[in-house]
Amino acid sequence: MLDNQLKSLSRRYQHKEIARLSIAPRRIELFLERFANLDIGNERRRNRFTETFADLLPASGPTNLYQLEVLQVFQSNLQSHWRETSPLYREAGLMMLAGFQLLGAGEHLDGYSMVLMYAVKHAHLLRFCANPACREPYFVARRGSQIYCSPECAKPAQKEAKIKGWNEHGAKRREKSRGKRRKHGKAT
């Protein structure tokens, strides 16, 4: 059955159309991050975003009020699946979102469909920044253990960890260091 589906896809989509839809992974990641973090109510930012990523937006594009509402629904769905704590549920939700998009696209694959397929494949790397003060908390992680979107967002937690470590182990380290200095004749 899978072979029949693949043959059907290969007949339906010409190689030229599939090649036209090849998008650099980093561009898709930027789109996902910026779309998830976009303040759709801010017209200036929305316009800049739609100009930058016009080829990756859903085919309808946000040109009128109805289409703006559709864009808000897409963003809301993407955000809710992105915040899902279970990677399995996150991937399943994104698969459903991609399926609905593909059904709506009909015979044409568009850039947004490709973005959603990329999101499904990399669902385990879609993260929500652990810094509660982060202004753009949705990000695509570079590694599986990454919990902060940037070094700036990680700084408060690193500082807190250093202080905690110093408070727990600092006295022992200082005493040990003093003992070594005394042994070598450098006591003060």
Backbone as CSV, one residue per row, in Angstrom:
resi,resn,N_x,N_y,N_z,CA_x,CA_y,CA_z,C_x,C_y,C_z
1,MET,0.824,-1.200,0.000,0.000,0.000,0.000,0.863,1.258,0.000
2,LEU,1.947,1.252,0.788,2.846,2.399,0.833,3.465,2.643,-0.539
3,ASP,3.830,1.565,-1.232,4.399,1.719,-2.575,3.410,2.399,-3.512
4,ASN,2.142,2.026,-3.413,1.121,2.652,-4.261,0.983,4.136,-3.954
5,GLN,1.050,4.479,-2.660,0.953,5.889,-2.288,2.148,6.672,-2.819
6,LEU,3.347,6.090,-2.714,4.547,6.765,-3.217,4.474,6.948,-4.723
7,LYS,3.999,5.929,-5.441,3.861,6.041,-6.890,2.854,7.130,-7.229
8,SER,1.768,7.192,-6.473,0.748,8.212,-6.700,1.329,9.602,-6.482
9,LEU,2.123,9.757,-5.416,2.755,11.052,-5.151,3.718,11.427,-6.260
10,SER,4.503,10.471,-6.719,5.493,10.787,-7.740,4.815,11.168,-9.047
11,ARG,3.631,10.584,-9.352,2.910,10.967,-10.549,2.279,12.345,-10.381
12,ARG,1.788,12.619,-9.180,1.065,13.862,-8.943,2.008,15.063,-8.930
13,TYR,3.167,14.915,-8.327,4.100,16.023,-8.209,5.312,15.766,-9.094
14,GLN,5.507,16.647,-10.029,6.655,16.541,-10.917,7.921,16.885,-10.150
15,HIS,9.047,16.370,-10.618,10.324,16.637,-9.960,10.612,18.135,-9.878
16,LYS,10.193,18.876,-10.898,10.429,20.319,-10.894,9.691,20.987,-9.733
17,GLU,8.457,20.556,-9.488,7.673,21.153,-8.397,8.283,20.816,-7.049
18,ILE,8.739,19.578,-6.880,9.368,19.173,-5.623,10.670,19.935,-5.426
19,ALA,11.464,20.084,-6.485,12.725,20.829,-6.391,12.461,22.295,-6.075
20,ARG,11.383,22.849,-6.631,11.033,24.242,-6.373,10.741,24.464,-4.889
21,LEU,10.275,23.429,-4.232,9.901,23.548,-2.831,11.043,23.238,-1.865
22,SER,12.229,22.948,-2.392,13.330,22.690,-1.468,13.720,24.015,-0.814
23,ILE,13.739,23.992,0.502,13.978,25.197,1.291,15.109,24.894,2.267
24,ALA,16.013,25.830,2.426,17.134,25.641,3.342,16.606,25.436,4.764
25,PRO,17.126,24.444,5.483,16.649,24.175,6.846,16.722,25.394,7.760
26,ARG,17.778,26.175,7.662,17.903,27.340,8.545,16.807,28.370,8.253
27,ARG,16.421,28.504,6.979,15.340,29.432,6.624,14.020,28.956,7.229
28,ILE,13.788,27.656,7.202,12.570,27.107,7.803,12.576,27.346,9.308
29,GLU,13.724,27.126,9.949,13.825,27.343,11.387,13.560,28.805,11.735
30,LEU,14.130,29.720,10.945,13.880,31.153,11.182,12.403,31.467,11.020
31,PHE,11.780,30.920,9.982,10.353,31.141,9.785,9.568,30.645,10.995
32,LEU,9.842,29.415,11.430,9.113,28.843,12.564,9.263,29.693,13.816
33,GLU,10.505,30.071,14.132,10.756,30.876,15.327,10.068,32.237,15.241
34,ARG,10.238,32.898,14.103,9.663,34.239,13.972,8.144,34.207,13.886
35,PHE,7.597,33.179,13.236,6.141,33.067,13.138,5.534,32.774,14.501
36,ALA,6.144,31.865,15.250,5.619,31.521,16.569,5.719,32.703,17.532
37,ASN,6.735,33.531,17.384,6.945,34.674,18.275,6.346,35.977,17.752
38,LEU,5.776,35.970,16.563,5.272,37.181,15.923,4.059,37.759,16.660
39,ASP,4.107,39.066,16.884,2.944,39.784,17.412,2.100,40.157,16.194
40,ILE,1.130,39.319,15.877,0.332,39.508,14.663,-0.458,40.813,14.714
41,GLY,-0.760,41.299,15.894,-1.489,42.558,16.031,-0.662,43.779,15.659
42,ASN,0.659,43.654,15.649,1.542,44.759,15.298,1.692,44.768,13.771
43,GLU,1.023,45.689,13.121,0.969,45.706,11.650,2.352,45.847,11.019
44,ARG,3.205,46.684,11.580,4.544,46.892,11.017,5.348,45.597,11.042
45,ARG,5.344,44.912,12.190,6.084,43.643,12.302,5.468,42.564,11.418
46,ARG,4.145,42.529,11.374,3.460,41.539,10.543,3.811,41.745,9.067
47,ASN,3.808,43.007,8.626,4.135,43.301,7.231,5.577,42.937,6.904
48,ARG,6.494,43.235,7.823,7.899,42.881,7.603,8.050,41.367,7.516
49,PHE,7.349,40.667,8.397,7.403,39.206,8.380,6.842,38.644,7.072
50,THR,5.676,39.143,6.653,5.056,38.613,5.433,5.885,38.936,4.192
51,GLU,6.599,40.064,4.191,7.477,40.384,3.062,8.677,39.442,3.041
52,THR,9.235,39.180,4.209,10.423,38.323,4.293,10.112,36.878,3.950
53,PHE,8.963,36.394,4.406,8.642,34.976,4.257,7.404,34.735,3.398
54,ALA,7.169,35.558,2.404,5.971,35.427,1.566,5.873,34.041,0.930
55,ASP,7.006,33.462,0.540,6.998,32.157,-0.120,6.680,31.004,0.832
56,LEU,6.769,31.237,2.134,6.520,30.174,3.108,5.184,30.303,3.817
57,LEU,4.455,31.366,3.549,3.151,31.557,4.180,2.104,30.684,3.499
58,PRO,1.020,30.383,4.205,-0.067,29.635,3.563,-0.508,30.352,2.291
59,ALA,-0.948,29.585,1.319,-1.266,30.126,-0.001,-2.187,31.337,0.051
60,SER,-3.088,31.401,1.018,-4.035,32.526,1.081,-3.334,33.835,1.395
61,GLY,-2.293,33.825,2.233,-1.571,35.048,2.584,-2.437,36.043,3.328
62,PRO,-1.868,36.834,4.226,-2.664,37.749,5.065,-2.927,39.089,4.393
63,THR,-3.773,39.121,3.350,-4.021,40.391,2.670,-5.304,41.064,3.128
64,ASN,-6.241,40.322,3.701,-7.446,40.961,4.214,-7.745,40.450,5.618
65,LEU,-8.808,40.968,6.207,-9.122,40.630,7.596,-9.356,39.136,7.776
66,TYR,-10.085,38.506,6.868,-10.341,37.070,6.981,-9.022,36.300,6.976
67,GLN,-8.139,36.635,6.039,-6.872,35.931,5.945,-5.982,36.214,7.156
68,LEU,-6.105,37.396,7.736,-5.370,37.710,8.956,-5.840,36.800,10.085
69,GLU,-7.153,36.590,10.164,-7.691,35.676,11.173,-7.186,34.254,10.952
70,VAL,-7.084,33.831,9.687,-6.564,32.498,9.361,-5.119,32.388,9.833
71,LEU,-4.335,33.436,9.604,-2.937,33.443,10.040,-2.854,33.330,11.562
72,GLN,-3.743,34.023,12.269,-3.772,33.941,13.729,-4.112,32.528,14.188
73,VAL,-5.024,31.876,13.499,-5.382,30.499,13.845,-4.182,29.576,13.614
74,PHE,-3.500,29.746,12.464,-2.310,28.935,12.196,-1.268,29.122,13.301
75,GLN,-1.036,30.380,13.680,-0.043,30.661,14.714,-0.455,30.060,16.049
76,SER,-1.713,30.224,16.410,-2.201,29.692,17.678,-2.051,28.167,17.731
77,ASN,-2.407,27.486,16.644,-2.261,26.026,16.595,-0.797,25.612,16.689
78,LEU,0.062,26.308,15.957,1.485,25.998,15.998,2.035,26.187,17.411
79,GLN,1.680,27.291,18.053,2.159,27.561,19.411,1.677,26.511,20.403
80,SER,0.420,26.123,20.305,-0.100,25.155,21.279,0.581,23.799,21.122
81,HIS,0.843,23.376,19.900,1.552,22.099,19.706,3.016,22.235,20.112
82,TRP,3.605,23.381,19.879,5.002,23.640,20.203,5.223,23.554,21.711
83,ARG,4.270,24.062,22.492,4.405,24.084,23.957,4.124,22.719,24.601
84,GLU,3.631,21.779,23.837,3.324,20.449,24.365,4.588,19.850,24.987
85,THR,4.486,19.379,26.224,5.674,18.882,26.927,6.118,17.511,26.438
86,SER,5.204,16.687,26.014,5.553,15.359,25.520,5.943,15.441,24.044
87,PRO,7.157,15.022,23.697,7.559,15.059,22.278,6.614,14.260,21.376
88,LEU,6.076,13.160,21.886,5.160,12.349,21.094,3.881,13.121,20.781
89,TYR,3.300,13.772,21.785,2.093,14.574,21.571,2.393,15.785,20.684
90,ARG,3.577,16.384,20.863,3.969,17.525,20.037,4.028,17.104,18.564
91,GLU,4.679,15.976,18.327,4.804,15.487,16.951,3.437,15.122,16.367
92,ALA,2.600,14.460,17.151,1.268,14.070,16.675,0.427,15.305,16.347
93,GLY,0.476,16.322,17.198,-0.277,17.551,16.949,0.197,18.257,15.686
94,LEU,1.518,18.296,15.505,2.069,18.916,14.299,1.710,18.109,13.052
95,MET,1.649,16.781,13.189,1.245,15.940,12.059,-0.196,16.252,11.652
96,MET,-1.064,16.408,12.648,-2.456,16.744,12.331,-2.535,18.115,11.657
97,LEU,-1.771,19.074,12.168,-1.754,20.405,11.580,-1.260,20.346,10.134
98,ALA,-0.193,19.584,9.901,0.341,19.424,8.540,-0.675,18.724,7.642
99,GLY,-1.365,17.724,8.185,-2.382,17.017,7.403,-3.510,17.934,6.985
100,PHE,-3.996,18.768,7.903,-5.055,19.717,7.562,-4.567,20.710,6.507
101,GLN,-3.311,21.139,6.637,-2.755,22.076,5.658,-2.658,21.415,4.289
102,LEU,-2.204,20.173,4.253,-2.083,19.474,2.975,-3.452,19.246,2.347
103,LEU,-4.455,18.942,3.165,-5.812,18.780,2.635,-6.319,20.092,2.044
104,GLY,-6.034,21.190,2.733,-6.472,22.498,2.256,-5.718,22.961,1.025
105,ALA,-4.469,22.498,0.877,-3.661,22.910,-0.267,-4.097,22.205,-1.545
106,GLY,-4.850,21.125,-1.403,-5.330,20.409,-2.581,-4.195,19.759,-3.332
107,GLU,-4.124,20.047,-4.615,-3.116,19.420,-5.477,-1.761,20.114,-5.388
108,HIS,-1.716,21.270,-4.735,-0.482,22.050,-4.732,0.201,21.992,-3.371
109,LEU,1.460,21.618,-3.381,2.265,21.752,-2.178,2.744,23.192,-2.133
110,ASP,2.706,23.794,-0.966,3.223,25.148,-0.841,4.317,25.176,0.214
111,GLY,4.955,26.332,0.345,6.056,26.470,1.290,5.637,26.191,2.720
112,TYR,4.421,26.596,3.075,3.951,26.377,4.446,3.799,24.889,4.740
113,SER,3.364,24.127,3.757,3.271,22.665,3.928,4.654,22.080,4.200
114,MET,5.642,22.572,3.475,7.010,22.086,3.668,7.535,22.468,5.055
115,VAL,7.182,23.666,5.516,7.582,24.113,6.857,6.992,23.184,7.914
116,LEU,5.713,22.858,7.764,5.065,21.986,8.747,5.656,20.580,8.727
117,MET,5.998,20.083,7.546,6.631,18.759,7.482,7.999,18.778,8.159
118,TYR,8.722,19.868,7.991,10.009,20.021,8.673,9.792,20.051,10.186
119,ALA,8.762,20.776,10.628,8.458,20.870,12.061,8.125,19.496,12.633
120,VAL,7.389,18.691,11.887,7.060,17.343,12.353,8.338,16.530,12.507
121,LYS,9.201,16.597,11.507,10.444,15.816,11.525,11.370,16.246,12.663
122,HIS,11.335,17.517,13.009,12.227,18.051,14.044,11.470,18.471,15.296
123,ALA,10.331,17.846,15.546,9.492,18.211,16.697,10.246,18.108,18.019
124,HIS,11.189,17.186,18.101,11.947,17.008,19.343,12.853,18.205,19.649
125,LEU,13.078,19.079,18.661,13.931,20.244,18.870,13.143,21.553,19.015
126,LEU,11.833,21.498,18.915,11.022,22.700,19.107,10.886,22.935,20.601
127,ARG,11.363,24.067,21.065,11.417,24.329,22.502,10.779,25.651,22.860
128,PHE,10.473,25.769,24.141,9.960,26.984,24.743,10.997,27.393,25.779
129,CYS,11.560,28.581,25.658,12.668,29.032,26.497,12.315,28.935,27.987
130,ALA,13.250,28.420,28.769,13.046,28.230,30.205,13.157,29.536,30.997
131,ASN,13.599,30.602,30.356,13.685,31.894,31.027,12.304,32.559,30.968
132,PRO,11.653,32.745,32.106,10.304,33.325,32.092,10.268,34.764,31.574
133,ALA,11.396,35.451,31.551,11.435,36.834,31.074,11.751,36.929,29.579
134,CYS,11.894,35.804,28.910,12.240,35.802,27.487,11.117,36.440,26.672
135,ARG,11.507,37.326,25.753,10.514,38.027,24.932,10.127,37.232,23.689
136,GLU,10.965,36.308,23.256,10.674,35.463,22.098,10.986,34.019,22.484
137,PRO,10.093,33.396,23.246,10.401,32.108,23.874,10.374,30.886,22.954
138,TYR,9.746,30.971,21.779,9.702,29.816,20.884,10.997,29.759,20.080
139,PHE,11.677,28.612,20.113,12.924,28.486,19.361,13.152,27.042,18.944
140,VAL,14.025,26.870,17.959,14.431,25.548,17.506,15.812,25.303,18.109
141,ALA,15.909,24.271,18.933,17.159,23.980,19.643,18.219,23.455,18.683
142,ARG,19.457,23.725,18.992,20.593,23.224,18.205,21.021,21.834,18.677
143,ARG,20.693,21.520,19.933,21.035,20.207,20.502,19.902,19.793,21.443
144,GLY,19.822,18.520,21.725,18.725,17.990,22.512,18.642,18.507,23.933
145,SER,19.762,18.902,24.516,19.762,19.334,25.913,19.530,20.838,26.084
146,GLN,19.392,21.579,25.002,19.250,23.037,25.065,17.880,23.421,25.607
147,ILE,17.865,24.251,26.659,16.591,24.695,27.228,16.415,26.214,27.168
148,TYR,17.453,26.947,26.791,17.374,28.393,26.656,17.602,28.764,25.198
149,CYS,16.891,29.786,24.744,16.972,30.167,23.338,18.293,30.839,22.977
150,SER,18.948,31.444,23.952,20.187,32.172,23.668,21.063,32.210,24.921
151,PRO,22.338,32.542,24.742,23.213,32.690,25.915,22.723,33.774,26.876
152,GLU,22.094,34.821,26.344,21.578,35.897,27.205,20.477,35.383,28.126
153,CYS,19.623,34.511,27.601,18.543,33.964,28.434,19.076,32.952,29.446
154,ALA,20.203,32.340,29.162,20.783,31.353,30.075,21.563,32.011,31.213
155,LYS,22.010,33.260,31.039,22.862,33.920,32.044,22.277,33.952,33.447
156,PRO,21.011,34.336,33.643,20.481,34.355,35.018,20.540,32.981,35.699
157,ALA,20.244,31.924,34.966,20.280,30.581,35.546,21.722,30.167,35.833
158,GLN,22.646,30.523,34.951,24.050,30.208,35.184,24.570,30.938,36.421
159,LYS,24.200,32.201,36.547,24.627,32.981,37.707,24.078,32.368,38.994
160,GLU,22.801,31.981,38.970,22.179,31.364,40.132,22.868,30.044,40.489
161,ALA,23.221,29.256,39.489,23.897,27.982,39.732,25.291,28.206,40.325
162,LYS,25.983,29.226,39.845,27.313,29.534,40.378,27.229,29.976,41.838
163,ILE,26.253,30.816,42.135,26.077,31.279,43.524,25.731,30.099,44.425
164,LYS,24.830,29.246,43.970,24.442,28.071,44.753,25.656,27.165,44.992
165,GLY,26.435,26.932,43.954,27.643,26.111,44.095,28.650,26.737,45.037
166,TRP,28.800,28.054,44.930,29.725,28.751,45.814,29.258,28.640,47.268
167,ASN,27.971,28.822,47.489,27.439,28.731,48.848,27.569,27.322,49.414
168,GLU,27.402,26.312,48.578,27.480,24.929,49.047,28.909,24.441,49.218
169,HIS,29.794,24.828,48.315,31.133,24.243,48.303,32.266,25.251,48.463
170,GLY,31.944,26.532,48.476,32.978,27.570,48.524,33.854,27.502,49.766
171,ALA,33.248,27.309,50.931,34.028,27.273,52.177,35.021,26.110,52.155
172,LYS,34.592,24.952,51.681,35.495,23.793,51.610,36.646,24.059,50.647
173,ARG,36.332,24.677,49.508,37.381,24.962,48.514,38.383,25.970,49.065
174,ARG,37.874,26.997,49.751,38.792,27.996,50.309,39.689,27.366,51.366
175,GLU,39.113,26.538,52.224,39.899,25.874,53.270,40.942,24.956,52.655
176,LYS,40.560,24.225,51.653,41.489,23.311,50.980,42.621,24.099,50.328
177,SER,42.280,25.239,49.710,43.274,26.083,49.062,44.244,26.662,50.093
178,ARG,43.732,27.078,51.255,44.597,27.605,52.315,45.552,26.531,52.820
179,GLY,45.045,25.312,52.943,45.883,24.208,53.407,47.028,23.942,52.455
180,LYS,46.801,24.018,51.170,47.855,23.797,50.180,48.900,24.892,50.258
181,ARG,48.462,26.129,50.446,49.413,27.240,50.527,50.308,27.098,51.756
182,ARG,49.745,26.657,52.876,50.526,26.480,54.101,51.562,25.372,53.921
183,LYS,51.174,24.300,53.250,52.067,23.175,53.027,53.305,23.596,52.252
184,HIS,53.122,24.456,51.311,54.226,24.858,50.443,54.944,26.098,50.938
185,GLY,54.681,26.509,52.144,55.386,27.641,52.752,54.907,28.988,52.283
186,LYS,53.705,29.054,51.804,53.197,30.347,51.322,52.066,30.848,52.203
187,ALA,52.084,30.530,53.457,51.018,30.971,54.368,51.080,32.461,54.556
188,THR,49.924,33.039,54.669,49.873,34.493,54.855,49.406,34.878,56.227
